[in-house]
Amino acid sequence: MQRHRFFAAASNIQEGRITLDADESHHLTRVLRLSEGDDVFVLNGEGREWECEIIKAGKNSVELTIRRELLNPVESPLDLTLAQALIKGDKFDLVVQKSVEMGVTRIVPLITEHCEIRRAEEKIEHRLQRWRRIAMESVKQCGRRKLPEITEPLRFDKFCEVAGEHKLIFNEKGGRTLREISAQLNKANGQVNGLTLCVAPEGGWSEAEIEMAEANKFLFVHLGPRILRTETAAIAAVAISQHLFGDIP
């Protein structure tokens, strides 16, 4: 049986009742053709989810009654940040979709020397809105309960100033494997709870960015003997990191 999952803001959840906004209500009634008495699931994007029954189904507003809260763990224990250089076309869409499915905590679009960023600010804002919609749909699809953060784009030098303690930069020209890095970090720190992954654009990192990463104590990592497309590298890096540090067996 398919689970139909919807988002609701905290302000619309009170006293055992949930009200869906116009967009979610339209999807429920007009697209899925659900009606009073049907069961659905609602999440708040902050880690909570409820099984509900539809008690009033209008085109612009749907009211639900809460039956029970779901408490089984679905979020990774690893606080995982993916800093992905901006890439052309819909490739970034794919990175957002798949990394959210893999359990990433946040995504930081990076502006680097070799990335294609000849766009007006309003187009960047449009892309951000699109990526956030994709993230929301991916959360619904994969069964997660927390909506990952997608930040405003940052220049690489600015990101270096705010990156977390355990930060990895993927470089096809050298570095160690993720398994080797895992052994090093676990030996030095015990369990690793947070990790940052930096993935280059199609043109790779500039020499200045490599030097900047070295100065900021990034750990250099490679993903094997084959040259990967940047979107492939990002998805592979997230998956392997969740296997080594998170909840993918």
N, C-alpha and C positions, 0 to 999 in steps of 0.2 A: 504494500500500500504506500502510495507516494505521500510524503510529508509536504504540506504547503506551509511555508514559513514567511513571516512578515515582520517588519520593523515597526516599533512604536516608541515615541519619545517618552521619557520618564514622566513628563507632565500629563501624559495621556493614560497613565497606569495608576489607578487608585481604587481602594476599597473593593478589591476583587473584580474590578471591571477594567476593560481596555477599550479605547477608541482609536481606530486607525485613521490616518490622515487621508486626504482626497486621493492622492496617487495610489497608496496601498489599497484603499477601498475600491477604486476603479479596477485595479488588477484583480482583486478578489471577486468582484461581482461581474465585471464585463469580460475579462479575459479567461479566468478560471471557471466562471459560472457557478460559484459556490453560493449557498443560501443558508437561511436559518436552520439550525440543527446540525450543520456540518462542523467537523472538528478541524482546527488549524493550530499552528504553533506560532508564538510571538516572541521575539527577542528584543532587548533594549540596546544592543550593541555594546554593552558594558559588562557582559558576562552572565546575564540572567536570561532564562527562557521559560515560557509557560505553555502548557497545553490548554487550549481554550475551546469554547463552543460559541458559534455565531448566534446571537440572540436578536440582532436587528441588522439587516443588510440593505443599505442605501447606496446609491451611485457615488456619493461624495463623502459618506460617513458610514462606518461599520462598527457596531458595538459587540463586544465579546464578554463572556464571563469566564473567569479563570477556574480551571478544574484542578490543576496541580502544577507545581514548579518542577522542572527537570534539573537534577543535581549531579548527573554523571559527568565526570571530567572530560572535556573535549579540547581544551586549550593546552598548548605546549608549555612546559615549565621554563623553556628557554626564551628569554627576552631577546628577540632577533631583529636587528635592523639591517635592511638592505638599502645600501646607497648605490643607486644605479645611474650611470651617466645617461643623459638624454639621448635617445636614438630616434631615427626617422620612422615615419609612417605609423603603423599600428603595432610595431614591435614592443613598444613600452606597454601597450594594452595587454599583450600576452604575458609580459613579465609580471604585471600587477595581478592578473587573474591567477596565474599558476603559483606565484609566491604566496598569495593569500591562502590558496588551497593548502599549501605546504605549512602554513602556520606562522608566517612572518608577523612581527609585532608592528613594525612601521616601515614605510618606504620613503626614502629621501631622493628626489630627483636631483642629480648632480649636473652642474654646468662645468664642463672641462674644456681644455684648450682645443681638443679635437672633435668635440661634439657639434652636431648641427643644431644651432639655436638662433636661426635668423627668423624670429617670430616676434610679433608685437605682443605687448604685455597682456592684452585682452585675449589673445589666442592661448597664451600660457594658462590664463585663468580658465578658459574653456576646456583645455586639456586636463587641468586639475579636477574640474567638475566631472569630466568623463571618467577619469581614473577612479575617483571616489564612488561613482555609480557602479563601475565594474567591481570594485572591492566589495561593495554592499551585496551585489548579486552573487559574488563568489562565496561570501560568508553564508548566505542563504543556502546555496547549492551544496556546500561541503559540510555543513553541520556545525560550523563554529558559532560562538556566541559573542565574541568581542570583535568589534569593527576595527581593523588596523588603521593607524594614522598614516595619511599621505601628506607630507609637509610641502610647504612652498619650496621651489627649487633653490638650491644653495650652490655657490661657487665652491670649487674643491678646497681652496685655501681657507674659506670660512668654515667648511665642514670639518677640516682638520682640527679646528679650535674647539669644537663641541663633541667630537666623536668620543665614544665610551672607552673604557679601559682596554678591553680585548678587541682590537680592530685588525681586520685582515684585508689586504689588498691583493686582488687577483691579477697576476702578471704572467703572460705567456712566455716571457723571456727568462723566467727563473723563479726561484722560491722553492718551498717545500710542499709536500702534499698536506691535505687537510688531516689525514690520519696522523702524520708526524706532528702537526701543530696541536692536534687534540691531545696526544701523549704529553707534549711539553706543558700545555696549559693545565691539564688535570694533575700532573705531577707537582707543578708549582703552586697551584691555587685550590686543589681539591675540585669539587664540582663547579663547573662554569655555568653561571646563571644568565649571563648576558654576552652577546657577541654582535659585532658590526662587520658586515661584508661590503667591500667596495668593488664594483665591477665597472670596467672601462667601456668607452664607446667603441664603435667600429674601428676608429683610427688609433686606438690604444692610448696609453698614458704618455704625456710629454716628459722630456727629461726633467723639466722643472718640477712636475708633479711627482715624479719618482723621488727626487731629492727631498721634496716637501714631506712625502710619506715616510721616508727614512728618518728625517729630522723629528717627526712626530711619533716615532716608534711603532709604526704599522708593521705587522708581520706579513711577509711576502709569501704568496701561495700560488701554486699552479694546479690545473685540473687534468693533468695527464699529457701524453705525447701528441695529441691531436689538437689542431687549432679549432676552437669553438666560436660560433657566432655569439655576439654579446648577450643576446636573449637566452641562448642555450646555456651559456656560462652562468648567468644569474640563477636560472631555475635549478641547474645542477648544484651550484654552491649552496643554495637554500636547502635542497633535499639532503645533501651529504651532511650539512651542519646539523639538521634535525636528527639525522641518524646517529651522529657522533655525540651530540650534546643534548638533544631534545627527546621527542617521544615517538620517532619513527624507528621501529625495530629493525 
